[in-house]
């Protein structure tokens, strides 16, 4: 699909991977375009073919790997996707990251980044796997809206300025797990970006269903040590407009009764994509 034309300024180009069971690529492309990027969906095999000519990832500023069930999660969530990316695009990914560009992994994309070792990327090591995303403690698939709190100390570029937000989750393997030493290092190095929270946006303290999967330390999203590689289990692309929220009519009525109007009709998830686009404009173009 041809990306929309951006006039008056150099386009922020975003690549959204599709194929092999990834099924949130349309929404992710839409959210990136709405945030101001020129985003296009490209099949993974096409990018691999183009990479052999040296043009696979090079034209883009943002790589977004969205949600879905790549290869039906047959060998574990994101395992085969991570293997295919690492085997066929490993060198180009390394160059993409060295050039200061952004990588965003959502749900299945987050699982793939973890399996590849791109996250958490301690000491610029983008190949060693030190965390896992495994089966939900509740034992079943969770499809629900949850609350999140953003860590103000995080290095994450895409969560800058965020505090509390609501996003949907849809996963059966979403539990963030690692050793206590790795969890502590993530916190100390400012790599924990988002945590599951109570309705007042205080950390959920592991309580179900506010923490929907049993993630240690309520971790819902992390970044690498540069803040430019980011992964999260919730779906920001699914809350790009106020009416995406299941309680939007109630919220609108509450505002109306108080004599107010919403400050924006954008959904909170769009802020993540807007932060990414703004970073590229300021630092890469």
C-alpha positions in Angstrom: 0.0 0.0 0.0 1.4 3.4 -1.0 1.9 5.7 2.0 0.0 9.1 1.9 1.8 12.1 0.5 3.1 14.5 3.1 3.4 18.0 1.8 5.4 20.9 3.1 8.0 18.9 5.0 10.1 15.8 4.7 8.0 12.7 5.5 8.6 10.6 8.5 8.5 7.2 6.9 7.3 4.3 8.9 7.3 0.6 8.0 4.6 -1.7 9.4 5.3 -5.3 8.9 2.5 -7.7 7.8 2.2 -11.3 6.9 2.3 -14.8 8.5 -0.5 -14.1 11.0 0.2 -10.5 12.0 -3.2 -9.0 12.0 -3.0 -5.5 13.6 -1.0 -3.9 10.7 -3.9 -2.0 9.3 -4.7 -0.3 12.6 -1.0 0.4 13.3 -0.6 2.0 9.9 -3.7 4.1 10.4 -2.5 5.3 13.9 1.0 6.2 12.5 -0.6 8.1 9.6 -2.9 9.9 12.0 0.1 10.8 14.1 1.7 12.5 11.1 3.9 9.7 9.6 3.8 8.3 6.1 3.3 4.7 7.0 3.1 1.7 4.7 2.4 -1.9 5.3 4.9 -4.3 3.7 4.9 -8.1 3.8 7.9 -9.5 5.7 9.0 -11.6 2.7 9.0 -8.4 0.5 11.2 -6.6 3.0 13.6 -9.6 3.1 13.8 -9.6 -0.7 14.4 -5.9 -0.8 17.1 -6.2 1.9 19.1 -8.4 -0.4 19.3 -5.3 -2.7 20.3 -3.1 0.2 17.0 -1.2 0.3 14.9 -3.2 2.8 14.8 -1.1 6.0 17.1 1.8 4.9 14.3 4.2 3.6 12.4 4.1 6.9 12.7 6.0 10.2 10.3 3.8 12.2 9.9 0.1 12.2 6.6 -1.1 13.7 6.0 -4.8 14.4 2.3 -5.1 15.4 0.1 -7.6 17.1 -1.4 -10.8 16.0 -0.5 -14.5 16.1 2.5 -14.9 13.8 2.8 -18.5 12.7 -0.1 -19.1 15.0 2.3 -18.8 18.0 2.9 -22.5 17.3 6.3 -22.7 18.9 5.6 -19.9 21.4 4.4 -16.3 21.0 6.7 -14.4 18.6 9.4 -17.1 18.5 9.3 -17.9 14.8 8.8 -14.2 13.9 11.8 -13.3 15.9 13.9 -16.1 14.4 13.0 -15.0 10.8 13.7 -11.4 11.5 17.0 -12.2 13.1 18.1 -14.7 10.4 17.2 -12.5 7.4 17.3 -9.0 8.6 19.7 -9.1 11.5 22.5 -7.0 10.0 20.0 -4.4 8.6 18.3 -4.2 11.9 21.6 -3.6 13.6 22.4 -0.8 11.1 18.9 0.6 11.5 19.3 0.9 15.3 22.9 2.3 15.0 21.5 5.1 12.7 19.3 6.3 15.7 16.0 5.1 14.2 13.0 3.7 16.2 11.7 0.2 16.7 8.2 -0.3 18.1 6.9 -3.8 19.1 3.3 -4.2 20.0 2.0 -7.4 21.6 3.3 -10.1 19.2 5.9 -7.6 18.1 7.0 -7.1 21.7 7.3 -10.9 22.1 9.5 -11.1 18.9 11.8 -8.3 20.1 12.3 -10.1 23.4 13.0 -13.4 21.7 15.5 -11.7 19.5 17.3 -10.1 22.3 16.7 -6.5 21.0 15.0 -5.9 24.4 16.2 -5.1 26.9 19.5 -4.7 25.0 21.7 -4.2 28.1 25.2 -2.8 27.2 24.1 -2.4 23.6 23.9 -6.2 23.3 21.0 -6.8 20.9 21.3 -10.6 20.7 21.2 -12.0 24.3 17.8 -13.0 25.6 17.4 -12.1 29.3 13.7 -11.7 29.7 10.6 -13.7 28.7 7.0 -13.1 27.9 5.1 -16.3 28.9 1.6 -17.7 29.6 -0.8 -15.6 31.6 -1.1 -16.6 35.2 -4.9 -16.8 34.9 -4.5 -19.7 32.4 -6.5 -18.2 29.6 -6.6 -15.5 26.9 -7.4 -12.0 28.2 -9.4 -9.5 26.0 -10.0 -6.5 28.2 -9.3 -2.8 28.8 -6.7 -2.1 31.4 -5.1 0.9 33.1 -1.5 1.8 32.8 0.9 4.2 34.5 4.0 5.6 32.8 7.2 5.7 34.7 8.5 9.3 34.6 12.1 8.1 35.1 11.9 5.9 31.9 14.3 6.6 29.0 11.5 5.6 26.6 11.1 8.2 23.9 7.5 7.2 23.1 6.1 7.5 26.6 7.6 10.9 27.4 5.0 13.2 29.0 2.5 10.3 29.6 1.1 9.7 33.1 -1.9 7.4 33.2 -3.7 5.9 30.2 -6.2 3.2 29.3 -5.5 0.6 26.5 -6.9 -2.8 25.5 -5.0 -6.1 25.9 -5.6 -9.2 23.9 -3.1 -12.0 24.6 -2.7 -15.4 26.1 1.1 -15.1 26.7 1.7 -11.7 28.2 3.4 -12.3 31.5 6.7 -10.4 31.7 9.2 -12.6 33.6 12.9 -12.5 34.4 15.2 -12.9 37.3 15.2 -10.4 40.2 18.6 -9.1 39.1 17.3 -8.3 35.6 14.1 -6.7 36.9 16.2 -4.5 39.3 18.6 -3.5 36.5 15.6 -2.6 34.3 14.3 -0.3 37.0 17.7 1.2 37.9 18.5 1.9 34.3 15.2 3.6 33.5 14.0 0.9 31.1 10.6 0.2 32.6 8.2 2.4 30.7 4.7 1.2 31.5 3.1 -0.7 34.4 -0.3 -2.2 34.9 -2.3 -0.1 37.3 -5.5 0.3 39.4 -8.2 2.7 38.1 -6.4 5.5 40.0 -3.3 4.7 38.0 -1.2 3.6 40.9 0.7 0.3 40.3 -1.5 -2.8 40.4 0.7 -4.7 42.8 0.2 -7.9 40.8 -3.6 -7.9 41.5 -5.8 -9.6 38.9 -7.5 -8.4 36.7 -5.7 -5.0 37.0 -2.5 -6.8 36.2 -4.1 -9.1 33.6 -1.3 -11.7 33.2 0.8 -11.8 36.4 3.7 -9.7 35.0 6.5 -9.2 37.5 6.6 -5.7 39.0 3.4 -5.0 36.9 5.6 -4.4 33.8 3.6 -3.8 30.7 6.3 -2.2 28.5 10.0 -1.7 28.4 12.7 0.1 26.3 16.3 -0.5 25.6 19.0 1.7 27.2 18.7 4.3 24.4 15.0 4.6 24.7 14.6 4.1 21.0 13.6 0.4 21.0 10.2 0.0 22.7 7.9 -2.9 23.3 4.6 -3.2 25.1 1.8 -5.8 25.5 -1.2 -3.5 25.3 -2.4 -2.1 22.0 -2.0 1.7 21.5 -3.2 1.4 17.9 -6.6 0.3 19.1 -7.2 3.6 21.0 -6.6 6.2 18.3 -10.0 7.9 18.7 -12.1 8.6 21.7 -14.9 6.4 20.4 -12.7 3.3 20.6 -13.1 3.3 24.3 -16.0 1.1 25.6 -17.1 3.8 28.0 -16.8 6.8 25.6 -20.5 7.6 25.7 -20.5 7.7 29.5 -17.4 9.9 29.6 -19.0 12.3 27.0 -22.1 12.5 29.1 -20.2 13.3 32.2 -18.4 16.1 30.5 -21.6 17.4 29.0 -23.3 17.4 32.4 -20.4 19.4 33.8 -20.6 21.9 30.9 -17.4 20.7 29.3 -16.2 19.3 26.0 -13.4 16.8 25.4 -10.0 18.6 24.9 -9.5 16.2 21.9 -11.2 13.4 20.1 -7.9 11.5 19.9 -7.5 8.4 21.9 -4.7 8.1 24.4 -2.9 5.4 22.4 -2.2 7.9 19.7 0.2 9.8 22.0 2.7 7.0 21.7 2.8 7.3 17.9 2.9 11.1 18.1 5.9 11.0 20.3 7.7 8.7 17.9 6.9 10.9 14.9 8.0 14.0 16.7 11.3 12.5 17.8 12.1 11.6 14.2 11.2 15.1 13.0 13.5 16.7 15.6 16.4 14.2 15.5 16.5 12.4 12.1 15.1 14.8 9.5 
